[in-house]
C-alpha cells in the first residue's frame, strides 16, 4: 500500500496556518529556516506516521521545490521516505537523489501539451498587478509561484483568467498567500502513478487540501482532505459530489485525524485480504 500525501496544510503547518495558538500542546518543529522553526507537525500525527505498518510506503507529494522540500528537517532526519514527489509532480526524489529521467520526460510533455512558459506567463500577467503581487518565482524551471496580498487580489478576474489558462494547458491554483500557475502536464497524480507502477505499490491512500491535490485524491483508492483549504472551500460553495471525505477538525490537528484514517484503511484492507485468502 502507498500513502501519498501533500505536506503544507495537510501534514505540516506554518505559524499562520496552525489554527491554534503557538503554545498549544503536542506541536513539534518540522522545518527550519535560518535556525528558526517555520513549520510544525502534530506529535501524534508524526507518531502515527512513524508507526505505519511495514507494507505501507509513505510518500510525500508536494508543490514545494526540491530545495524547499529538503528544508523539512523531519523528513530528512527522523523519517526519511524512499520516494518523494516535489515540484507538483515535476520531480521525483529516490533515495535522496533526483530522478533525472522523470524530470526529462515531464519537460518533454510540457513542451508537447501546452503553451510555452513565457507565453503562459505573458497571458496570465494581464491580470497581475503590483498592488497585490508581492513577488514571483519560476520554480524548478517548471511553474510559477506568486506571493500575494490575498485581500487585494481581484478574485473574479483571476478566476476568469484561470479559465483561459486552462485552455492553454495551464492550471491556476490559489493557496493562502500564493497563486500557482502550473502546466497541466506537471501534476501529482502522474508522478504517484509512475511510482506505483514502478514499485507494484498496491492500493493508494491519499490526502491533500488544495486544488493541485484534487487529481491525486481522485486517482487514489481511498482519500481524505482536511476541513480547510481550497478543496473544503470549494465543497462548501459548490456542494460537489467527491470521492473523498473531510476531517471533522481543521488546522494542525486535522493531521491526527488523517493519519488515524490511513491506519484504519490499512486495517480494513488487510482484513479483507486475509478473509479472501481463507
C-alpha positions as CSV (number, residue, x, y, z in Angstrom):
1,X,0.0,0.0,0.0
2,X,1.1,3.6,-0.7
3,X,0.2,6.5,1.4
4,X,0.7,9.6,-0.8
5,X,0.2,12.9,1.0
6,X,0.5,16.6,0.4
7,X,2.6,18.3,3.1
8,X,1.7,22.0,3.7
9,X,-1.6,22.5,5.4
10,X,-2.1,18.7,5.3
11,X,0.6,17.2,7.5
12,X,2.8,20.2,8.3
13,X,1.7,23.7,9.2
14,X,3.2,27.2,9.2
15,X,2.6,29.5,12.1
16,X,0.0,31.3,10.0
17,X,-1.9,28.1,9.2
18,X,-1.8,26.3,12.5
19,X,-5.3,27.3,13.5
20,X,-4.3,27.0,17.2
21,X,-2.1,29.1,19.5
22,X,1.6,28.5,19.0
23,X,1.9,27.3,22.6
24,X,-0.7,24.6,22.1
25,X,0.4,21.1,23.3
26,X,1.8,18.5,21.1
27,X,3.4,20.6,18.4
28,X,6.9,19.6,17.1
29,X,9.2,21.5,14.7
30,X,9.0,20.2,11.1
31,X,11.0,22.8,9.2
32,X,13.9,25.2,10.0
33,X,14.8,28.3,8.1
34,X,17.9,30.2,9.3
35,X,17.7,28.3,12.6
36,X,14.1,29.3,13.3
37,X,11.1,27.0,13.2
38,X,9.0,27.8,10.2
39,X,6.6,24.8,10.2
40,X,5.2,22.4,12.7
41,X,3.8,18.9,12.8
42,X,1.5,17.4,15.4
43,X,3.3,15.0,17.7
44,X,0.5,12.5,17.4
45,X,0.5,12.7,13.6
46,X,4.2,12.1,13.5
47,X,4.0,9.1,15.8
48,X,1.3,7.6,13.6
49,X,3.4,8.2,10.5
50,X,6.4,6.5,12.2
51,X,4.2,3.5,13.2
52,X,2.7,2.8,9.8
53,X,2.9,-0.9,9.0
54,X,5.9,-2.1,7.1
55,X,3.8,-2.8,4.0
56,X,2.7,0.9,3.8
57,X,5.1,3.2,1.9
58,X,4.7,6.8,2.9
59,X,5.4,9.2,0.0
60,X,5.4,13.0,0.4
61,X,3.8,14.7,-2.6
62,X,4.3,18.4,-2.6
63,X,4.3,21.5,-4.7
64,X,7.5,22.6,-2.9
65,X,10.6,22.9,-5.0
66,X,13.4,20.4,-4.3
67,X,15.2,22.9,-2.2
68,X,12.1,23.8,-0.2
69,X,11.4,20.1,0.4
70,X,14.9,19.5,1.7
71,X,14.3,22.2,4.3
72,X,11.7,20.0,6.0
73,X,14.1,18.5,8.6
74,X,11.6,16.0,10.0
75,X,11.7,14.1,6.6
76,X,15.4,14.4,6.2
77,X,16.3,13.0,9.7
78,X,13.5,11.4,11.7
79,X,11.5,9.9,8.9
80,X,13.2,9.5,5.5
81,X,10.9,8.4,2.7
82,X,12.2,6.1,0.0
83,X,10.4,8.2,-2.6
84,X,9.2,11.8,-2.5
85,X,7.4,13.8,-5.2
86,X,8.3,17.5,-5.4
87,X,7.6,20.4,-7.8
88,X,4.0,19.4,-8.0
89,X,5.0,16.2,-9.7
90,X,7.7,17.6,-11.9
91,X,10.5,15.9,-9.8
92,X,10.8,12.6,-8.0
93,X,13.4,12.1,-5.3
94,X,14.6,8.4,-5.0
95,X,16.9,7.6,-2.1
96,X,17.7,11.3,-1.7
97,X,18.6,11.7,-5.4
98,X,16.6,13.5,-8.2
99,X,15.3,11.1,-10.9
100,X,16.7,13.0,-13.9
101,X,14.9,10.7,-16.4
102,X,11.5,11.5,-14.9
103,X,12.3,15.2,-15.0
104,X,13.3,15.0,-18.7
105,X,10.0,13.2,-19.5
106,X,8.0,15.9,-17.8
107,X,9.8,18.7,-19.6
108,X,9.1,17.0,-22.9
109,X,5.5,16.6,-22.1
110,X,5.1,20.2,-21.1
111,X,6.6,21.3,-24.4
112,X,4.3,19.0,-26.3
113,X,1.0,19.5,-24.5
114,X,0.6,23.2,-23.7
115,X,1.8,26.8,-24.2
116,X,5.4,27.7,-23.6
117,X,6.1,29.0,-20.1
118,X,6.9,32.6,-21.3
119,X,3.6,32.7,-23.3
120,X,1.6,31.4,-20.3
121,X,3.3,34.0,-18.0
122,X,2.6,36.8,-20.5
123,X,-1.2,36.0,-20.8
124,X,-1.6,35.4,-17.0
125,X,0.4,38.6,-16.4
126,X,-2.5,40.6,-17.8
127,X,-4.4,40.1,-14.5
128,X,-1.3,40.5,-12.3
129,X,-0.6,43.9,-10.6
130,X,2.0,45.2,-8.2
131,X,-0.9,46.3,-5.9
132,X,-1.4,42.7,-4.8
133,X,1.6,40.7,-6.2
134,X,4.5,40.9,-3.8
135,X,7.0,38.7,-5.8
136,X,7.2,35.8,-8.2
137,X,9.4,32.8,-8.8
138,X,9.8,30.3,-11.7
139,X,10.1,27.1,-9.7
140,X,12.4,24.3,-10.8
141,X,12.0,25.6,-14.3
142,X,8.5,24.2,-14.4
143,X,5.9,26.5,-13.0
144,X,5.3,30.0,-11.5
145,X,4.5,30.9,-7.9
146,X,3.3,34.4,-7.0
147,X,3.4,35.7,-3.4
148,X,0.3,37.9,-3.0
149,X,-1.7,40.1,-0.7
150,X,-4.8,37.9,-0.7
151,X,-7.3,40.6,0.4
152,X,-6.3,42.9,-2.5
153,X,-6.4,40.2,-5.2
154,X,-9.3,40.7,-7.8
155,X,-10.6,37.1,-7.3
156,X,-13.2,37.1,-10.1
157,X,-10.7,38.4,-12.6
158,X,-8.1,35.8,-11.6
159,X,-10.7,33.0,-11.9
160,X,-11.7,34.2,-15.3
161,X,-8.1,34.3,-16.4
162,X,-7.7,30.8,-14.9
163,X,-10.3,29.5,-17.4
164,X,-8.3,31.0,-20.3
165,X,-5.1,29.4,-18.9
166,X,-6.8,26.0,-18.8
167,X,-7.4,26.2,-22.5
168,X,-3.7,26.9,-22.9
169,X,-2.7,23.7,-20.9
170,X,-2.0,25.5,-17.7
171,X,-3.8,25.4,-14.3
172,X,-4.2,28.2,-11.7
173,X,-4.4,27.4,-8.0
174,X,-4.8,29.9,-5.1
175,X,-3.4,28.6,-1.9
176,X,-3.3,31.1,1.0
177,X,-0.9,33.8,0.2
178,X,0.3,32.1,-3.0
179,X,-1.0,31.8,-6.5
180,X,0.4,29.0,-8.7
181,X,0.5,28.8,-12.5
182,X,1.3,25.2,-13.4
183,X,1.4,23.3,-16.7
184,X,-1.4,20.6,-16.7
185,X,1.3,18.1,-17.5
186,X,3.0,18.8,-14.2
187,X,0.7,17.1,-11.7
188,X,0.9,14.9,-8.6
189,X,-1.3,12.1,-9.9
190,X,1.1,11.2,-12.8
191,X,4.1,11.0,-10.6
192,X,2.4,8.8,-8.0
193,X,1.0,6.6,-10.7
194,X,4.6,6.2,-12.1
195,X,6.0,5.2,-8.7
196,X,3.0,2.9,-8.0
197,X,3.7,1.0,-11.2
198,X,7.5,1.0,-10.6
199,X,7.1,-0.5,-7.1
200,X,4.0,-2.6,-7.5
201,X,2.8,-0.5,-4.6
202,X,-0.8,-1.7,-4.5
203,X,-3.7,0.4,-3.2
204,X,-3.2,4.2,-2.8
205,X,-4.4,6.2,0.1
206,X,-4.0,10.0,-0.4
207,X,-4.5,13.2,1.5
208,X,-4.3,16.9,0.5
209,X,-6.0,20.2,0.9
210,X,-5.6,22.2,-2.4
211,X,-6.9,22.1,-6.0
212,X,-3.5,20.9,-7.0
213,X,-4.2,17.8,-4.9
214,X,-7.5,17.0,-6.5
215,X,-6.1,14.9,-9.3
216,X,-4.2,12.8,-6.7
217,X,-7.3,12.4,-4.5
218,X,-9.4,11.5,-7.5
219,X,-6.9,8.9,-8.5
220,X,-6.4,7.3,-5.1
221,X,-8.4,4.2,-4.0
222,X,-9.0,6.0,-0.6
223,X,-8.7,9.7,0.1
224,X,-9.2,12.3,2.8
225,X,-8.9,16.1,2.9
226,X,-8.6,18.4,5.9
227,X,-11.5,20.6,6.9
228,X,-9.8,23.7,5.5
229,X,-8.1,24.8,2.2
230,X,-9.2,25.1,-1.4
231,X,-10.9,21.7,-1.6
232,X,-13.0,22.3,1.5
233,X,-14.0,25.9,0.5
234,X,-15.0,24.6,-3.0
235,X,-17.1,21.9,-1.4
236,X,-18.9,24.5,0.8
237,X,-19.5,26.7,-2.2
238,X,-20.5,24.2,-4.8
239,X,-21.7,21.1,-2.9
240,X,-19.8,18.8,-5.3
241,X,-20.0,15.0,-5.3
242,X,-16.5,13.9,-4.4
243,X,-14.9,10.6,-3.7
244,X,-13.0,11.8,-0.6
245,X,-14.1,12.6,2.9
246,X,-13.2,15.6,5.1
247,X,-11.8,15.6,8.6
248,X,-14.0,16.7,11.5
249,X,-11.4,19.2,12.7
250,X,-9.4,21.9,10.9
251,X,-5.9,23.2,11.5
252,X,-2.8,21.3,12.5
253,X,-4.7,18.6,14.4
254,X,-6.5,17.6,11.2
255,X,-3.3,15.7,10.6
256,X,-4.0,13.4,13.6
257,X,-7.4,12.5,12.0
258,X,-5.8,12.0,8.6
259,X,-3.2,9.6,10.0
260,X,-5.8,7.7,12.0
261,X,-7.8,7.3,8.8
262,X,-4.7,5.8,7.0
263,X,-4.2,3.3,9.8
264,X,-7.9,2.5,9.6
265,X,-7.8,1.9,5.9
266,X,-4.8,-0.4,6.2
267,X,-6.6,-2.5,8.8
268,X,-9.7,-2.9,6.7
269,X,-7.8,-3.7,3.5
270,X,-5.6,-6.2,5.4
271,X,-8.6,-7.8,7.0
272,X,-10.4,-8.1,3.6
273,X,-7.3,-9.7,2.0
274,X,-7.0,-12.1,4.9
275,X,-10.6,-13.1,4.7
276,X,-10.3,-13.6,0.9
277,X,-7.3,-15.8,1.3
278,X,-9.1,-18.0,3.7
